[in-house]
Structures are given as C-alpha cells and as structure tokens.
Amino acid sequence: MIGLIIVISVFVILFLLAFVTRRRFGLLGLGLAAGVLLNQLVGNFVVDAISLLPFDFTPLTAKDISTLIVTILPSLLLFIGGPKTTNKVHRLLNSLIYALIATTLIIFPITTAFPVEDPIARNILTLLDSIQLPILTFGIIVAIVDILAPRKKEK
C-alpha cells in the first residue's frame, strides 16, 4: 500500500510543480529523455558514489536512488528556466503529460522497494512499467511537437 501511496504522491507533486511553474512540456519531456539516457550511461558510477555515503536508505537500494535521481534531475533543473505558457488548458495538459511520463519512468525503483500488495494496483503498475518504452517514445514525440509548435509572444 505504501508503494502505491508513494507513486500517487510523486505524480501529484510533479503535476503541481509543472502546473505552478507554468513550464511547457517540450523541454521538460526532453529533460526526462535525457535523464533516461544519463541513467544508462552513468548510472553505475552514481550507484558506486551513493554506496560510499554513510547513510542507510533502506528499503531503497543505491541503484533505486540512483535511478530516481538521475532520471528526474535533468527535467527538474529545467524548471529553473525555460519557456512558459499562460493558457490554463495548456498548463493542465503539459503538467498532466509531464507527471504521467515522469512517474512511469520511476515506478520500477519505487515499487521494488515498497511492494504493492493490492492485486489490481499491482497489475496497473506492472502494466505501466511494461509499456515504459512506448510512453517515453510518445513523450519525446509530444515534446518535439511542443517545441516546434508556433506560440504567440507573451507580453
């Protein structure tokens, strides 16, 4: 049950962060893609660095923490700057897509550390984890379209 609560909490926090900062999805989506790529490239180095820390992160492993940090950090850094949108519908859609894709990318480390006992919730989380690649592909396509879409200059 805790795993499901954590996944939902992460989704809500990421959604609110994207909505409040008014960031467009384009750069955030590409930041998530960069995080996935960085995790594949430097994930083992980060795992080794985290393993050297004198902290106990139980039940999360160093690999779980590394995956969470390296995957999400590039997109979180893009909240500092970048294009904004003022249209509430765009803000809502941008935030929803960002939170969905980001949460999908980090479901596996969360649910391995905090197993979900409810069979229905476990099936949903397993399904989301199994379609991670198509979701990321969809996210990259939407991000590129968002970046290339013409926008009115904001005053």
Secondary structure, DSSP 8 states (H G I E B T S, - for coil): -HHHHHHHHHHHHHHHHHHHHTB-HHHHHHHHHHHHHHHHHHHHHHHHHHHTSS---TTS-HHHHHHHHHHHHHHHHTTSSS-B---HHHHHHHHHHHHHHHHHHHHHHHHHHS----HHHHHHHHHHHHTHHHHHHHHHHHHHHHHHS------
